Amino acid sequence: MAFVSYRFLALIVILFVVYFAVPKRFQWIVLLAASLVFYASAGYVGLMFILATSVSIYCGAMGLQAISDNNAVYLKANKAEMTKEERGERKKRVQRKMRLVLAAVLLFNFGILCMFKYLHLGNVRFIAMMGSSRLLSVSLAVPLGLSFYTFQSTGYLIDVYWGNVTAERNYFKTLLFISFFPQITQGPISVYEDLSKELFTEHSYSYLNFSRGARRFLWGMFKKMLIADALAPYVNGVFANYGEYPGYIALLAAFGYSVQIYTDFSGYMDMACGISQIFGIKLTENFERPYFAKSVAEYWRRWHISLGVWFKRYLYFPVAMAKWNKKLGKNVSAKSKGFGRNLPAAIALIVTWAATGIWHGSSAGYVVWGLLNGAFIIVSLWTDPVFAGWKKKLKINELAFPWRAAVTIRTFILVTFIKVLPEVGTLRDGLGLWKHAVTKLGIPESFDAIFPDFIDYTQIFNIKLALVFTALLFVTSLLQRKKPLYEYMEKVPWLLRIVIMACVAMVIIGFGFSQSGGGGFMYARF
Amino acid sequence: MRDSSKTLVTVVLFGLLMVLFSFIVIRSYENSTYSSENDRQVREDLAGTIDTIITGASHAEYGIDPVKLDKNLGTSSYNLSGPWQSTYGTLMLLREELARNPVKKVYLTISEDTFWVKETTDGVLGDAKILPRLNGLSDRLEYMKNSFGLREYPKLYQDMVNRGFTYWSAAILGGDIDGVDPEARGFYGKPKNSVKLSDEDAVFNKDRYKLNTNVNQSNWKNLDEIIKLCREHGAEVQVIVVPVSDNVIWTRYGWDLWYNHAKAFCAERGVELWDFNLYKERYDLFKDWYSYRNTTHLSDYGASKFTGVLIKTIKRAEAGKNISKLFYTSYAEMKEDSPYAAIYNAYDWENADPSKRPAQTDPSGEEPPADEEEPPADEEEPPADKEEEPADQDEEPDDEDLGDEPEDVTEENTEAGKE
């Protein structure tokens, strides 16, 4: 069920009425039912996989909690009688048990993920004998949001293992946490302690939430359908045959891709957050105007924030704080203090970024993409003190607008360069596109020369419109530096606000559907 | 105001505004005569003068030029076709035009898509284009009731809003409204596009896709109604198939099955069928790939040539000469003569790396046939005792205008096009 479809709209309307009509203590059950309906609409086979994940996570979390609780009870009762060695021995035994449970559940879930994502299980056709002569051929589609819900649920399990949260005793609540429909397809990847508070708290109806949520949903549609989908034919067409066009077209397609993927992904996030807000549920924010970042590291703190937080919390810190890594840092520090101090962080960064690359895809392009991001961050980590000294000597005011603008543009170019590499085809194609863009750049003779011959009249019109809307997006992003967009909107008189929203809806219907028809989102493939 | 009351008022206001805006946008388009898909005003201006109608879907709209037809045959014709025009849409439009014009001849074009399309689930955009072309609210309501399934209404609404906006933006920004040329009499010629099938494609893509040869009885019923209606108004019906590119013929299979349906339909109703896909000179006439705007439609250049062929055929028929000799008897026979057949047959199959050869399977999972379906035993062969054409038949002086090069196809732009 696509977000942009009448079926989804019907689901939301029904859910809205039922959610606020039932006694508040049943609200989460209504959300669970809606989530299961949403998920089942993508196929029952996928539903079986998410149920398997939820059962394994529930059992794992309950198992870990039981081991931990039993240990606590035992220690409380017997602490006085136990020697230090006995306590140490018991602690080791308990930890071993918990690690075993954790490893088994993680293996099971990451195993499913790997089978679909890296071994491409979905492409295999299973043929099963049915009765004596009938053959049943089953082709498995990748379960909807597999990467996202696997990360979210395993994050919860690790938190239970670490004792950060108490395991949820109600299986159906665990299932809702994993399958909450607005975020299932593309995240955000929420942390249990945040999302559970939102999901299981009783919510009263609020007009403010309704209007803000509905506006945000429309804004997301606007970004997705009028910008991302309009740019898609240009970007895809040029990426497929970049060598046939002048370098400036390849260059425009590359930067167009940056705009396309941002508006597509952040558009989805706005829609997901908007729907949730209507029901009084606040989701983790995933974007913080990323193209205004002044370094690659900052960009990643602003882009797909929840994934960054996941990797930081469950991979970067464990690796950075690992005993062997710290020891290595200490040993190297003895020879080179600066290098040794940063080494554990650098190793953790390399591991994290390689994993981030692999999360996005199994091709070499994605691995290089991840490592390049890591490399840029590590280099800036090491060179920052040097540059700080230079800036001081050259008396550069880092707060001055020209400097801020220059580093922002530099970062945008850098992230675009990295971003495009795995998207053109193979890594060689990605590098080839950039080589072509630089060596065969050329100058367009007219504005219309930037449109390749495969773009038809209607598409040119849509792209021109998308450029205007991108400029509007840029302006709104600038405005958001001071306060959120909704605060500006709320200063507009109520009636005028409704008129503006109706106009936006008309423009989306008029121009958006003709180009996307409510098509899929780019990040869903990850 | 309480939160729930305020929400209700907001939703109602929003809904009312949407209705109002939609009305303004759609109405502006719907009233914009001479826009690309609304020739209502043009036809109204010509009312009482049209004696020949060409009707069907996009193949005919882009493929037959009434002006050229009139110049050579002395008729007053109009091309009443439209993209994805269903048989029901054709019936509705014909009903209006036959009532107000002294029509003597109707060229009813059919294509490989005519029979299978289901009115209420397929081709909603084509159906949407018919709507503003109909006169009067009652006709439109009747058309909406019979032509749109429940699920098609949202798409219809989006489409109408989109057209309204496109019209508005073009009008405001001074862009091309892409209007119908009233002088073109319903013909909508467009320049060539790229249609070429590479040698490798020709080898590997033979019979790759299955033609949908299903027959939806409602289409036959509509075609029956059309023939009946024409006869009631004293108009003779001639069924025509406008040629599609060799690319389409070569890469799809099931043509003869479709052709047999078409022949059976026409024979049962005493109507003649001219399938110009089977026209023997098609390879010479349309060998240039710029004869087509895309794989299934003729370009303006191709349309000019095809209209010439049509005129020639009409003249022959009117002179009582044998028409069947101009056509292949089956698609299988025609395919054997295809320029791609030589490439296919010359391919070094024995030494070819089998792993490089893509499996020739239909995306639907169906296996391709071993051979093109054989024409049925009762297929009409040219009669053995048929009189030989007079020697001067082929030298019959054609009208000066027949098959000439359109003015815009110069050697220069043709070469550029080839690049």
Interface residues (C-beta under 8 A of the other chain):
Chain A: Y6 Y205 S206 Y207 F210 S211 Y457 T458 F461 L495 I498 V499 M501 A502 C503 A505 M506 V507 I509 G510 F511 F513 S514
Chain B: D3 S4 K6 T7 T10 L13 F14 L17 M18 F21 S22 V25 P154 Y157 Q158 D159 V161 N162 G164 F165 T166 S169 G175 D176 D178
